Amino acid sequence: MTTTGQEVEPAKQRNQVRQARLPGIVSRVRELGLLAVLLLIILIVGIQAPRFLSLDNFTQILLSVAIIAIVAVGETLVILARNVDLSVGSMVGVTAFVTAYFFKELPHINLLLGILLGCALGLLLGIINGLIVSYGRVPSIVATLGTLYVFRGLVFVIASHTTSQVNASDVPADYLALATTQILGIPALILIAAVIAIIVGYFLHASKSGRQLYAVGSNPAAADMIGIRRDWLVFWAFAASGLLCGLAGVLWGARFATVDATNATGLELQVIAAVVVGGVNIFGGSGTIFGAVLGAIVLGTLQNALNILNISQFWLQAIYGAAIIGAVVLDAFITRWLRRTILSRRKNT
Amino acid sequence: MKRLKTLLITWEALLVVLLVVSIVIGSMLSPYFLSGFNFYALTSNIMEIAIMALPMTLIIIAGEIDLSVASILGLASVVLGLLWQSGHPMWFAIAAALLVGLAAGYLNGLLVTKLALPSLVITIGSLALYRGLAYVVLGDQAVSNFPTSFTNLGFGTIGGTEIPWSGLIFAILAIIFVVVLHFSRSGRQLYAIGNNKEAARFSGINVNRMKLLLFILSGGIAALAGVIFTARFSSARPDNALGFELEVVTVVLLGGVDIFGGRGSLLGVVLAIFILAILQNVLGLLNISGDIQSLGIGLLLILSVLGPNIARRIQVVITRRRLVAGSSKQV
């Protein structure tokens, strides 16, 4: 087969387009597969325990997932940019405790003010992470492993100077109502999570910064070369993760009512499990908010199913661990398979 | 290359200074600090972390990381406890715990090398998996009726000295690791892998085999630390040593090992181990709770990477200025 130079060029471009689409294809395959898995779980557990299928139980599942989903949205932004935020559990812990204590001390204060305080505090913690990673050049895994303990220690310091525990009876009913109010029959908590997922999902899909975040994650050096401000984007991804953790912390305090210094410990594992199970590539560059939320729903459904089938909750952590490893291994296989099929297709043409 | 070496030497010199300063501060803050018993408490408290830091140093120098060590420790501890409780002899329970550790490390290594996946992600997953399995094995129970001959391994001291048995184990292991890393071909190969994996492979080093061995070693040593931990607290619980991976990684990085691999020495890590031990000891003597202590350790971890980074940046700025000044003089 002889080709002239002019014919080679478009073929090359086509291949480049195909390669660029590769991550997109992977995540689409993953999300469809995940939906199938979800339906399968619902079917199997539903046959064994019909009460699993009640509308009330589904609402319960979504309620338990809502806060994790909000944190997972922020974590997705960070992971898409080829970083990871391990400090989310501690950030939720700090904001939940501080917000609850704030309402305890000032029960007649405007509700919105408390919510804003929690969000601002989360944002501040996220900015600290972003500064250390983006401008201090500390790898995110080390930086956020460090802040995981620093922020958690902070809650203990605050608790030792204030109160060891904030109880439901200490805070105004307005605050607790955040978690129980229903709008059009749907719990507000679920609506808040859904609205955030839609807004951030749309931002990622349609805005320039959103697309640039994908570029940074899939090839940091190339992103630098075409003039994307990589450090700036990574910094804001961490800040956004902090902000969403702040909001999640406010809601955590409202939902669980009783808050002590250990609240939300270990949340980071559930969140990262949800994100990677949802098909967000842990090396950045591919994945969607929809996938991450779906991942959270699958894990939440699994937890609920264990409960209903009377299987020990001690299995949960092992399942999360296996889910993280399984999802990453599966990703590696799918990527390898896709690359091979594309390569062979290229050889044939 | 010469500058690199001087940088390393100054880092270790800095650690020696830090060690001396912390000893002085410790003895000023508490009259009990320099007592023999406090030395025993201080060393036996850190030995599990110290032992796990040895293979962690090698792994990080080779450009990888193992975050699952504390979970392997917990899993090994629980296996040991369960087997002892169900009437097996002690030697059998210990052997089984060590085997479980080796197997856990093997699985880590297999996933990292065969599938070419980053150890960071794999070992976050196995951190949860192994800890979860520990909970599955023992639930919220604890086994604590161990024989004195076994718990002596954790409590006891050598002869009439104040040196704990675990200290002797650490010393022997440390000597072996120093010989391997700094005085053998395999050691130099580890640095080569950490500096440039591709170049190492092309120069005939079996990179994957080395990494697999490192992860198996790390798992086995973590299980050994689990046996010691169980003996010291005379208790096998699934949440034993929860979160210790942070301290292990912290001492290695504080010891001057580059998180991106290829640089660092065991001397620095051993110094860092004792600095951390003294720091924890002093904070304990000052009645500061463990939860707040971990705040300091987290801070230390970040600073141990941030510090050299900032120092390097300042150095770059200075040399650039010098170059600019030099060239302007020539003009």
Interface residues (C-beta under 8 A of the other chain):
Chain A: V84 I132 G136 R137 V138 P139 I141 V142 A143 L145 G146 T147 L148 Y149 V150 R152 G153 L154 F156 V157 S160 A261 L269 I272 A273 V276 I282 F283 S312 F314 W315 L316 Q317 A318 I319 Y320 G321 A322 I324 I325 V328 V329 A332
Chain B: I65 L111 L115 A116 L117 P118 L120 V121 I122 I124 G125 S126 L127 A128 L129 Y130 R131 G132 L133 Y135 V136 G139 D140 G243 L246 V249 L253 I259 F260 S289 D291 I292 Q293 S294 L295 G296 I297 G298 L299 L301 I302 V305 L306 N309 I310
